[in-house]
Amino acid sequence: MMRHRARRAFSISLATLGLLAPTGSRAGTELPPIAPLSFPRDHGSHPDAPVEWWYYTGHLTDSAHRDYGFQLTFFRARELHLAHFAWTDAAAKSFHYEEKAHLGLPGIASAEVGRLAVSNEDWSAEESGGTHRLHAAGPDGELELTLRAVKPPVIHGPGGLSRKGPGENEYSRYVSITRLTASGRLLRRGHPLALSGTAWFDHEWGPGALPAGARGWDWFGVQLSDGSDLMLYRMRGADGRATPYSSGTFVPPSGTPIPVRSTDWRLSETKGWTSPRTKARYPAGWEIGIDSLELSLAIDPLLPNQELVTEKSTGVTYWEGACRVTGSREGRPVTGGAYAELTGYAGRDVPGFED
């Protein structure tokens, strides 16, 4: 565990790089006016932001109705580019991941300005006309996916500004496409496995600071069978409880997204899992309730072990996994899929924490 730092890095990609946001953050500072977001321009890179990442997760099935999950993330921390690719095979009870780290150099790693086109070696994500094309490879094979946006971009927070704390650098710009159709294949030892399903896209950029005392966060991206989607994140304070800067967004099947305040929802752990590799204990099941939306959900991982120990890139340990969802909305049963991201449980996911 890293010691003797007062500041926290918002992006997990800063854990071993030392590229922390400025330490002069002042509680209660008002931010200057922020530029309105425009797409597809703001799907591209923002070189003036110290920290930025593009995040894809999704749920896929094959012709035999076997379930899979994938995560493909591209990080930019100033001139350093990092990437993670993870694959969950529920039937085989297997989870594998790969990682990359390079300086931003032509033909090696890049992120274009003005449009979404990011790459790290042979991994890539590119968007044009609402269609995203992904390519990545790992121990399970070579993944090629075409994603098509079902809903327009959703901006989280006023003007797309997502507060993580009260200080002037404790925020990010945060945009999601909460539902995309997915089709493609996994090429394994020369044999293509046809896949289809749904995906979720997140893009964040900003100064990269967390408030003093922050212990990590729990993030959920939920896609329900009635066409609605939900993003929630719980920012955990020193006592492990949600801070007032926890928040979320509910995206109905059509119409205007609805902000969800930290006081609007309940999140409780139903099970736990201890990693045999790191000995970290993670939540491994949750119940979420939002009375104002008449929403009650149970979330359970497809596999308990979906932990990433990224010693070759970000140097951090976190849990990012595919989950099943059951519950009800407005008195009617719903099912679905979710991805959960858990940081701050293994001691190296968010730098600056003391023992």
N, C-alpha and C positions, 0 to 999 in steps of 0.2 A: 504494500500500500504506500502511495506517495505521501510525503509529509511536508509540513512547514510551508504551505501555500495558503494564502488567505482567499484567493479568488478561485472560482470554479469554472471549468470550461464547459460550455453548453454542448458543443459537438464532441461526441466520443472520439472523433478522429484527432483531437488535440492532446490526448492523454500522454503520449510519449514524445510529442513534437515540441512542447514548450511554447506553442503559438497561442498563448492565452490572450484574451481580450484585455484592453487597458484597465488598470486597477483603480482608476480615479472615479469609479461610478459613485454617484451621489443619490441616496435614497430620496424618492419623491421627485426627481428631476423630470420636468416635462420634455418630451421629445419634440424636435423641430417638425414642421409639416412634412409629411411623407408623400412621395410621388405616387400617383395612382398606378395600379397595375394594369398591364395590357398584354394580351396573349395573341399570338404565340411568343411575342418578344420576351416576356418575363419567364417563360419556360427555359430560356437560355441562361448562360452564366452571367454572374454579377461580380466582375473582378475587383470592385471596390469593397466587397464584403470579405472579411478575413476567413469566414467559414461558410461552406455551402455544401448541400448534398441533394441528390436525386435518388428516390427510394421507390422501388417496385416490390410489391408482394402479391401473391395470388394463389388461387386454389384451382387445381386442374384434375381432370379425370381422363382415363383411357377408355377404349371400347369395352373393356371388361368391368367398367365402373370402379376401378381402383382409384384411390385418392392420393394426390400429391400436393405438396406446397412448395413455393419457391420464393426466394428473396434475392434481389439484385440491387446493390447500392453502389453509387459512385459518389465519393467524397472529394471535395477540393478544400485544402487548407493552405491558403495563399498559393504557392507554386507547387505544392505537393499534392499528388493525386493518388487516392487509395480506392479500393473496391473490394466488396464482399459478395460472394455468391453462395447461397445455401439451398439444399434440396432435401425435402422431406418425403419419404415413401412410407405411407401409413401401413400398407399391407406387409411390407418387408420389415417394418419397425426399424427403419434406418434413417439416419440424418448425417449428411456430409456437407462440408463447406470448404471453400477456397478463398484466398485473399491475394491482393496485389498492391504494390506500392511503387510509384515512380514519380520523378519530377515531370512537370508538364513540358514535354518536348514533342515536336512534330513526328508523327508516326508511332509514338510511344504512349502518350496519355494526353488528353485534351478535353476542353469543354468550350464550345463555341458561344459567342455572344450573339444575342438576337434570335436564336432558335435553339431547340433542344437537340443537341448532338454531342454526346459525351462518350469517351472511350478510354480504355485502359488495356494496352496490348490488344488481344483479340476479343475482348468483351466490349459491348457497345449498346447504346440506346439512342434512338433517333426518332423524332416526331415530325410528321408532315401532314397537314390537313386533318388533324384529329386522329391519325393512325400512328402508333408507336411500334417500332420494330426493335426487338431485343435479341442479343446473342451473348451467350456465356457458356463456359464449359467447366466441368468438375469431375470427380471420381465416378459419378453416375452417368455421365455422358455429356453430349453437346446439345444445349437447349436453344431452339430458335422459336420465337413467338411473335405473332402479330396481334397487337392490342388496338381496339377501337373504342373511343370514348363514347359512353352511353349518356353521360351527363356533362354539363359544362364545368369548368374549374370552379372550385369552392375556395373562397378566401376566409381564413380563420382570424378572428379578431377584427377590430375596426380598421378598415382599409387594408386588411391582410397583415396587420401587425399583431403578433402573438407575444404577449408579455409573459416572461418567466419570473420576474421579480420587479421591485420598484426602481432599481437603478437605471441610469441612462443607457447602459450597454446590455441590459438584461432582457433582451427581446430578440425575435427573429421575424422576418417576413415568411409567411407560411401559406402555401397553396396546395390543394389536393384535387385530384380527379378521383372521386370515390368509387367509381364503377366503370370498368372497361371490360368488354368481351375479350376473350383470349383464345387463340387457336394457333397450333404449330406442332412441333415434334421434339422429342428427345432422341438423339441419335446415339445408340449404344452398340459399340463393336460392329458398326456398319449396318445395324438394323434400326429403322425408324419406328418410334412409338408415337402414334398420333395422339394429340392432347387437345382438350378444350376446357374452358371454364371462365373464371372472372379474375380481374386484377384490380389493384389499387395503386395509385401513384401519389407520392408526396414530394414536395420540393420546398426546402428551407434555406435561407441565407441570412446572415447578419453578423453582429459583432462577436457573438459567441460566449457571453458571460452568464453565469448563474449566480444568484444571491448567496452570500455567506450562509452556511448552515444547510444548504440544499444537499440531500443525500442521494438523489437520483430521481427517476421517474418511471411510471408505468403508463404505457401508451397502448391504445386499442383502436384498430380499424375494423369495423363490423359491417358486413353486408348481409341483409336479411332477405328472406324469400318473398316478402311483399314489395320489394323494390326499394326499400329505404336503407340508408346507410348511417353509421354513427362513428364519429371520431371523439375519443375521450383521452385526455392525459392527466394523470395525477402527479403533480410535482411534490415530492416528499421532503419535508423539513427534517431537522435534526432529530425530532421525536418519531419520525417515520410516518407522521400523519400528513394529509393533504394540505398544502399551503393555499392561500386565497388565489394564487395564480394558476391553479389547476383549472382546466376548462374543457370545452368540447363544442362540437357542432353536430346537429342532427340534420340529415339531408333526406327530405321526403322523396317518394318516387318521382314527383314533379313539383315544381314550385320553388319557393324561396327557402334556403337553408335557415335553420333556427339555432341561434347561439345557446349553449348550455353552460350555465355558470356553475362554479364549484359547489354552491349551496343547493343546486337543483338535483344532484344525483347522489346515489349511495353505491359504494364499491366495497365488497367484502371478499376475503379469501376463503375458499371452501376446502382447498387441499394444498399441500406443499410437496416440494421435491428437493432433495439434496444431491448436488452434483458429485459423483464419485471421483471426478477429476480435480475439481477446484474446492470441494467441500462447501461451496456456497449453497445457501438455502433460498430457493425461489418459490413464490406462489405458483401453484399448478392447477388452479381452478378458481373461478370468480363468479359472483353474482352482482349484477348491475341493476339498479332500479332508478327510474326517472318518472316520478308521479305526474308531472305536468304533461308528459307525453304518453301516459298510460303504458309505459314500457317496462318490462321485467325480463331479464335475460340471464341465462346460465352459460358460461363459457368454459370449455374444457379442451386442453391441448390434444392434438392427434397423437403426440408422443411426449412423454415428460422430458426427455433429453433432446432439447433443441438449443443447446448452449454453444456459443461461439467464443473461442479463446484465440484472439487474433494477434498472436505474438509477431507475425511477419509483416503486419501493416500498422494498425492503429495501436496495438499493444494493450488492448482492453479486453475485458470479458463481459459478455452480456447474453441475455436469453432473448431470442427472436423466433417465434414459432407459430405454425399453423394450428388453428383451433376450430372446434365445432361449436355451434350456438343453437340453443333451444330457448323457448320462452313465449311471451305473448306481447302483442301491441294492440291497444284499444280493444281488449277483450278477445282478440282472435289469436290462435297459435301461429308462431313463426319459427322457422329454422334458419340456418345460414352458416356462414363461415366468418372467421376473424383471424387477424394476426395480432399478436401481442408482443410488445418490446419492453423488456425489464432491465433497467440499469441500476447500478449502485448496490447490488447484492453481493458482488464478489470482490469488492475492495479496490478493483482497478478500473472500473467502468467510468467513474467520474473522478478526476484528479483532485487532490487537495484534502481528501478526507483523512482524518486522524483516527488512529486505533481507539 
